[in-house]
Every structure is written in structure tokens, then in C-alpha cells.
Amino acid sequence: MTTATRARLGAAGAALSPDRAGRWSIAAARIVLGLLWLQNSGWKTPPDFGMSTESGLYKFTTYAVEHEVFAPYAFVVRELVLPNFILFGWMVLLVEATLGAFLLIGLATRFWALVGAAQATAIALSVVATPGEWSWAYYLMIAGHLAIFGAAAGRYAGLDGVLRPAWKRGDSRIGRLLLGAS
């Protein structure tokens, strides 16, 4: 990278693709992933998340044990998650709704992209061996989150891009955390 290019991109090397099409493509991917999480949090229904009818989130969680992908993960689901399923259901709903909202507005995007990749991995470990599941959907979700992490997608049409200059100028602990998360 030339000195002129480094100067144009700034000290943080902010842009993977400095052209307009690249910026809007990255922003669109971030927004679509945010909408995906928001839409999919809609079928995780309290108060029992499908436990009484063996449907919904409960049904898909049991697939981690019934169609084991990774034995240690199945053990954790069987011994820890299923006995505490209501708490687990609330945690999943909260994480996925928050994940979707933060990706949608582009705030702390790098942090939430990693959360999304981890959540997509957990889902994959639960269902990829289930008959009829298309495993590539989960691999693509993981890859999409890693791409928006790497591209710092919240800096394009997101609050990260608007607020980063203030975070850089300030010396608050929260500002430093948000700067790193963006």
C-alpha cells in the first residue's frame, strides 16, 4: 500500500473498498444480516419457547442431541441447556433481537458481527446433521458475519461511521470500547 493510499484511508485503514459500490454493498450485507436476525427472533416465542408442544426453539435445540454434530456440544445441550431451557430461550431471544438491531443500525458492528458468527456456529452445531437441513445456509451466515467484521461494515451507512470521530477525540472508557467494537 502506498503512502498516499494510507493517508487517504486514515490511520485505521478504514476501508476495504473505498469506492461507492463497495461501501454500499458492505452496508447492504450488514443490513440484510440484521433483518435476518430480527425476523428469525420472531418465532422464538415466550413463555416456554415451544417446550410444552415440542416445537419452535425447543424442537430445534433438541436436534443438537438427536442428530449430534459434535459430541461435547451435544453434551452441553443435554446436560445444561435443556434442563434450563426457559432461561436459555430468553437468552437466545435477547441476543438475537439485540444482534439484529445493532447490525441494522450499524453500531458496534465488529463486536456484533463476531456475536453473529458465534450464534450461527451454535445453530449449525445444533442442526446441520438434521435430515432436510441445508448446511450451507449456516456456513454462509458465518461467512457473512466474518465479512462484515473484516470490512468494518458499520462505518458505511451506520452509526459507527458517524460516531467514530467523536470516539477517537474523546478519552472515555466507553468511547474506547466502542471504537474497538466498531
N, C-alpha and C positions, 0 to 999 in steps of 0.2 A: 504494500500500500504506500503510495507516495505521501510526502509531507503535505502537499496541497489537499489530498483526499482526506488525510487525518484531520486537518484543520477544518475542512468542510463538515465532516461528520461529528466533530467535537471530541472532547477527551474521553467520553464514554463509548465512542464508536457506536452511536445510537442507531444507525440504520443498516439493516442487512441489504436492503434495496432502496436507494434514495429516490427512485423515480415514482411518479404519482400512481401508476398502475400497481407497482409493488406495495406501496403503502396501503392502498385501498383493498388490495387482495388480502393482506395480512389482517386488516381491520375487519373485513367481511368474515374471514375464518374465525376470528375471535368472537364476533357477534353470533355467528351460527352455532358455535360450541356453547355459548352462554344460553341461547334459546333452547338448544338440545337438553341441557341440564334442567332448565326451568320447566320445560314441557314434561320431561320424564320424572320430575319430582311430583307431578300431579297425580300419579297413580299409586303413590306411597301414602295410603290413607290411614290416618289415625282413627280410632284409638288403638287398634290392635294390629294394624298393617297386614291384614289378611290371615292372621294366626288362627282365628276361630273357624274360618272356612277353608284353611289351607290353600289360599290363593295369594295373589299380589306379591308383595315383597317377601312375605314368609315363604311362599312356594319357591321363588327364585333363590332364596337363601339356602333352602334345604337341598337344592341341586348341588351345592358345594360338597355335600356329604354323599348324596345318592349317585352323583356322577363325578366322582373325585378326579380332580386335575392334579393336585399337589397335596400329598398326604399331610404335611404339617399344617397347611391351611385348612384342610377338612377337619383336622383335629381341633383347631381353634374354634371353628364354626360350631362343631358338635358340642364341645365342652364349655365354651364361653359365650358365644353369640346366641345360640338357640335357647339356652336356659335363661338368658337375659334379653329376650327378643324385643320386648316393648321399648326398653331403653335403647337398644340397637336401632330400632325403627325410627325413633325420634332423632337419633344422631344422624342417621342416613338422610332423613328428610331435611334436617337443618343444614348439613354440609352441602347437599346437592342444590338446595334452593339458594344458599349463600354463594356457592360456587358459580351458579348460573348468573346471579345478579351482578357479582363483581366482574365476571368476564364481559357481561353485556355492557356495563358502563366503563370498562377498561381501567379499573382501579386495583392497584397491587397485582397486576396481571401476571407477572412472572411467578409470584407465590401461588396464586390460584391456578395457574397452568400446571404447576407441579402437583397440587392437590387433585386436579382433574386427571392427570396421568395416573396418580396413585389410586384414585377411586375407580377409574376404568380398568386398572390392573386387578383390583379386588373383584370387580364384577366379572372380569374374564376368568379369574380363578374359580369363580362360582359356577359359571355356565358354559364355558367353551366346550366341555365334553358332553353337554346335554344334547340328545338327538334333536335335530331340526334347527339348532342354533348356527348362525353364520359367524364363525370365529373371527373372520376378517373385520367385522364391524368393530370389535373391541380393539384389535390391533390398529385400526385406522383412528379410533378415538385416542389411543395412547400417542400415536404419531402426530396427530393434530395438536394435542396439548404440548408435546415437546417442540413442535414447530412454532407455536405462538410464544412459548417460553423463550426459545432461541432468538426469535425476531423482536422480542420486547413489544408485543402487539398492542399493548395499552398505550403506547406512545403515538399511535396512529388513530385518530378519531376517538380517543379515550381520555379519561381523566388523568391518567399517568402523564400524558403529553402536556396537558395543561398545568398540572401541579408540580412537575419535576423541577422547573426553575426555582420555585419558592422553596422546595425541599433542599435544593443544592445550596441556596443562600443561607438558609436557617441552620441553627445548630441544636435543634431539639432532638431528643432521642427518637420520638415518634417519626419526625421528618427523616432521620437517617434510616430508620427501619423501612419506611415507605419508599425511600429512594432505592434501597436494595431490593425491595419486593416488586419494584416497577421495572 
